[in-house]
């Protein structure tokens, strides 16, 4: 802003600001390949040169054999911060994305994992044969890179060891590059010519043939509901639950499923951005309700928890509607009980996807590791607000 105010041209401004520019955040990805010291040495030299030129200080990505581990080792060697994002259970990831390319990669994987500054599990479920699990993990890593870059005030970059061929399915390096270029910006490609991808893949697990989809999952509840007297329940039903229904109806085209019981709402939205809008609109609507009519003083209102992840999608034979179920739905249900009344708490995967898909629209402020309800574990949580808040 100062450079612009005093009229410096772009080249002079960049030269002036270069000494105080924050280090760069990168997302890395690439092909799995069999070990080859000669090929790896050449690739490592090119990786090191690019990381130095980019000023990379923070990196986010997975740790599959080949490209991922090679970049991770280079990040650690330069003293930068390595942030690992795995798409599912560690042991399953090793068996499907590390060991098939050669046992030597496993020790290198374990070294990088131990040296990482942070390890994020996009999901903690096992691999269920769904390629979307890999794509989802990559998107979480990309979103976390964008979140970190936003905090530093600069632009993230992607480093891809890619042969230039488009992905054949939901996962894959080609898909990661396409997603980054569409939603995040500049991608630098190193052609890993000469690598061998001729190795036996681990067999996909036997799974039930059911449709799966990515879901933005929202749960709400009203603390103190069980203590409301019978005479004020109609007031609650009309004023609170009626207001919630109005908001859901306003977003009807974005709501894939909805249900309620007592004081609770369960809904799945078509995207993270739509779920964020619904959650914040719900809180805005309820701030206009006079909770003293329920005999409550100093009431904070609804608690709302939101999560994003892969789930089964099916016809619910009980309600007659589409519904979602699975590990990530259960995880989402454990968030709102630990959310302060009147607030919206979201998981780190949700915050990452939101940063990737709706930059500048919302703000997710890190609030710490929170123990979820029913001993579900500790997770990094964020407070969701609109960007101007």
C-alpha positions, 0 to 999 in steps of 0.5 A: 500500500505504501509503494502504491501511495508513493507512486513506485512502479511494479519493479521498484516496489517488488525490489523494495519489498523483497527483503520483508516478503514472507516465505512461500507456502507450497502444495506438492503432489506427483506420481508414485514411482519405484525407487531409482537412485540415479533418477531421484538424484536428478529430480532432487536437484531440480526440486531443490533449485525450484524450492530455493527460487520460490523461497518455500518455507511451508509445504502441504501434501501427502507422503506417497512413494516417489514424488511426495516423499522426494519433495518432503525430504527436500523440504525437511533438508532446507529447514522448512516446515513440512505439513503432511495431509493423509487421506485416510488411515495411516496403515492403509495409506502405507499399504496402498500408496507407499509399500507397492512401489518398494519396501525402501519407501516405507522407512522414508515415509516413516522418517518424514512423518515423524519429522513433520511439523503437523500431520492432518488426517483428512479422514480417519476411516480406512481406505474403502476403495473409493478414489474420491478419498484420494481426491478429497485428501488432496483438496484438504492439503490444497486448502490448508496451503491456502489458509496458511498463505492467507495468514502470511499475506502472500500467494501459495504455489504448487509443485507437481512432479507430473508427466502431463497426462490427464488423470484417469479418475477422481484421484491422480496428479493430473486431477490435482494440477487441474484443481489447483489451477482452477481454484488456487493459481500457479502450478510449477511442473517438473517432468519426472522423465525416466521414472518407473511406474511398473509395479504391482498395485495393492488390491482394492479392498472388497466393499459394499456397492454403495454410492458415495459422495462428498458432503458438507454436514451441519448439525445444530442443537439448543442447550437447555431445551430439555429444561423448557416447560411444556407451556413454552414449547409451542413458542420454541417450535414456532419461533426457533424451529420455524425460523430454522425451517425458513432459512433451510427453505431459503436455501432449498436448492442447495440442501441435499437432505434435512431432518429434525428432532426436538431442538436439533437440525441435521442437514447436508449441503451441496458444497462447503460454501453453501453449508457456511452460508446456511449456518451463518444465516441460521445464527443471524435469524436466531439473533432476532428471537427474544429468548426471554419468551422461553423463560431463559435469561442470558441465552446464547442461542443455537450451537452449530457444528459443520464438517466436510467429508466423504460419506455414503449416499442412499435412499432412506427407507424410513423417511423416504428421502435421500440421506447420508451416513458413515464415519464422517457424519458421525464425526460431524455430530460430535462437534455442536455439543462442544460449540459455544452457544451462538457460534459456528464451529467447523473442522479443519477439513471444512475450513480448508475446503472453504478456503479453496472453493470460496476465498475471501467470502468467509473467515475461519479463525483457529480456536485450538484443539477441542475434545469432541463429544462422547470421547470422539478425540481431539480435533483442530477447530475453527470459528466460522464468520463472514469475511467482514466480521 
